[in-house]
Amino acid sequence: MSQFAFDVSIEEFETKVLVPSETVPVVVDFWAPWCEPCKVLKPMLEKLAEEYGGRFLLAKINSDENPEIAQHFGVRSIPTVKVLFKGELVDEFTGALPEGQIRAFLDKFALPPMAGSNLREEAATLVSEGKLEEALAKLVEASKAKPEDQAIQLDAVDVLLQLARNDEAGQLLSGEYVQEPDRANALRARLALAAGAADTGELEAKLAANENDHAVRLDLSRAYAAQSRFREAFEAALEVVIRDRGFDEGAGRKAIIQLFEALAGSEQYDDLIREFRRKMSAALN
């Protein structure tokens, strides 16, 4: 469950909507499972709630299950979106609008970006440019501005792993991440992969001498992963699947799944994961 977007019942309406609305705008989305436009609008609002990072909260109300709330707000058709701020209704719209119009609607009342959020975005840009040390410095600054934001801390762990500063990454990961448990576990899996560091040059030489040595190829995949060379790690493990899918009880497939788990939750690897899911599926079928 996201900290910025959540389901609300009539019993929770006061604590999850009215009370928070005193300090942050709460977007209330009235929807129903049978409503086709709702299937477009609701995930879009959920995505934007994450992107805006707490500048507004999204309360999702199933109008079929909570007709009293819908009736109280005069909801006549769905989807209907109403915005509460400081306990008052401040804006609303009906129907599934294009994303651009929804952003313009949100920007009218969303809280201004916090300093830590801007720094996090700057760090992400630096990571994409390969400027990891500079990105880490930005994340340290962002974490000081927003010490409660666990997403920033996990961004720092990700960068530390890319810098092979595994001891520091491990120290950060030793805490509890109740806001981001799945991503924290994925990074712990990455850290475990990093423990498999080995001399890639030596393994490449062994494989060149015997390209059918699947055990060496899997060792090489793990060594690549330990160096954050994830595409090469995927390719080596996939080659084992292609050459002998049954080798060591499906060790090639298991190695790929381990990589999926280790990279889950890091947007920069989403395309890579999708690519190798397709390739593994094609190799197994």
Summary of the structure (lengths in Angstrom):
residues: 285
radius of gyration: 23.3
end to end distance: 34.6
largest distance: 75.3
contacts: 869
relative contact order: 0.07
helix: 60%
strand: 10%
